[in-house]
Amino acid sequence: MKKLLFLALIVMAGLQVWQKLEPKWALNPQFIGEPYINIYGRNSCSITQKMRRSLEANNLNYRYFSVDDESVAQNLHQRMNDSGLSTRRYNLPVVDVSGDLMIRPEPSQVLALWRNH
């Protein structure tokens, strides 16, 4: 009986750790080791939508995250702070190309950086 309770405790602790760390892995594909493009923006932002259309027109896959989601915004702000970028006031979209963050880049900048990865 003690072994069963101990096993249940280990499983519960493992699940809590997974739930705490999973958003970090989901939002930071650099843990996977493959090149990637992440766009952080708002659905109502015309410049964010322009970036998405440009990447689609160039047949580039990307992941889109809405900064209106609090966990996305927190993760992005932490990454921006870690990169020395101010989170006090910034323009959208923020684009992450394999770990390189850019605030409101031109689509050509994103394409050039993507090609270099």
C-alpha positions as CSV (number, residue, x, y, z in Angstrom):
1,M,0.0,0.0,0.0
2,K,2.9,2.4,0.8
3,K,4.5,1.7,-2.6
4,L,1.2,2.5,-4.3
5,L,0.8,5.8,-2.4
6,F,4.5,6.7,-3.2
7,L,4.0,5.9,-6.9
8,A,0.8,8.1,-6.9
9,L,2.7,10.9,-5.3
10,I,5.5,10.7,-7.9
11,V,3.0,10.7,-10.7
12,M,1.2,13.7,-9.3
13,A,4.4,15.7,-8.8
14,G,5.5,14.8,-12.4
15,L,2.2,16.1,-13.8
16,Q,2.5,19.4,-11.9
17,V,6.1,19.9,-13.2
18,W,4.9,19.1,-16.7
19,Q,2.0,21.6,-16.5
20,K,4.3,24.3,-15.2
21,L,7.0,23.8,-17.9
22,E,4.9,22.8,-20.9
23,P,3.9,26.4,-22.0
24,K,7.6,27.2,-22.1
25,W,8.3,24.3,-24.4
26,A,5.2,25.1,-26.5
27,L,6.1,28.7,-27.0
28,N,9.9,28.3,-27.5
29,P,10.5,25.7,-30.2
30,Q,14.3,26.3,-30.0
31,F,14.1,23.5,-27.4
32,I,13.4,21.2,-30.4
33,G,16.4,22.4,-32.4
34,E,14.7,23.1,-35.7
35,P,14.6,26.6,-37.3
36,Y,11.3,28.3,-36.7
37,I,9.3,31.5,-37.1
38,N,7.0,32.7,-34.3
39,I,4.8,35.8,-34.8
40,Y,3.4,37.5,-31.6
41,G,0.6,40.0,-32.4
42,R,-3.1,40.7,-32.3
43,N,-5.8,39.6,-34.7
44,S,-6.9,43.2,-35.0
45,C,-3.4,44.5,-35.9
46,S,-3.1,45.2,-39.7
47,I,0.7,45.0,-39.6
48,T,0.6,41.6,-37.9
49,Q,-1.8,40.4,-40.6
50,K,0.4,41.8,-43.3
51,M,3.4,39.9,-41.9
52,R,1.4,36.6,-41.8
53,R,0.2,37.1,-45.4
54,S,3.8,37.8,-46.5
55,L,5.1,34.7,-44.9
56,E,2.3,32.6,-46.4
57,A,3.0,34.1,-49.8
58,N,6.6,32.9,-49.5
59,N,5.4,29.4,-48.4
60,L,7.1,29.8,-44.9
61,N,5.5,28.0,-42.0
62,Y,5.2,30.0,-38.8
63,R,3.4,29.8,-35.5
64,Y,1.1,32.7,-34.5
65,F,0.5,33.7,-30.9
66,S,-1.9,36.3,-29.7
67,V,-0.5,38.6,-27.1
68,D,-4.0,39.0,-25.7
69,D,-3.4,35.6,-24.1
70,E,-1.9,36.4,-20.7
71,S,0.5,33.4,-20.7
72,V,1.7,34.3,-24.2
73,A,2.3,37.9,-23.2
74,Q,4.2,36.9,-20.0
75,N,6.4,34.5,-21.9
76,L,7.1,37.0,-24.7
77,H,7.9,39.8,-22.2
78,Q,10.3,37.5,-20.3
79,R,12.1,36.6,-23.6
80,M,12.2,40.3,-24.6
81,N,13.6,41.3,-21.2
82,D,16.2,38.5,-21.5
83,S,17.2,39.8,-25.0
84,G,17.5,43.4,-23.7
85,L,14.3,44.7,-25.4
86,S,12.0,47.0,-23.5
87,T,8.5,45.7,-22.8
88,R,7.3,49.1,-21.5
89,R,5.8,50.1,-24.9
90,Y,6.5,48.3,-28.2
91,N,4.9,47.9,-31.6
92,L,3.5,44.7,-33.0
93,P,4.2,42.2,-34.3
94,V,7.2,40.8,-32.5
95,V,8.8,38.2,-34.7
96,D,11.0,35.4,-33.4
97,V,13.2,33.7,-36.0
98,S,15.0,30.8,-34.3
99,G,15.6,32.8,-31.2
100,D,16.3,36.2,-32.7
101,L,13.5,38.6,-31.7
102,M,12.6,41.6,-33.8
103,I,10.0,44.3,-33.1
104,R,7.9,45.2,-36.1
105,P,10.3,44.1,-38.7
106,E,9.7,44.3,-42.4
107,P,8.8,41.0,-44.0
108,S,12.0,41.2,-46.1
109,Q,14.1,41.3,-42.8
110,V,12.3,38.2,-41.6
111,L,12.9,36.4,-44.9
112,A,16.6,37.3,-44.9
113,L,17.1,36.1,-41.3
114,W,15.2,32.9,-42.0
115,R,17.4,32.2,-45.0
116,N,20.5,32.6,-42.8
117,H,19.4,29.9,-40.3
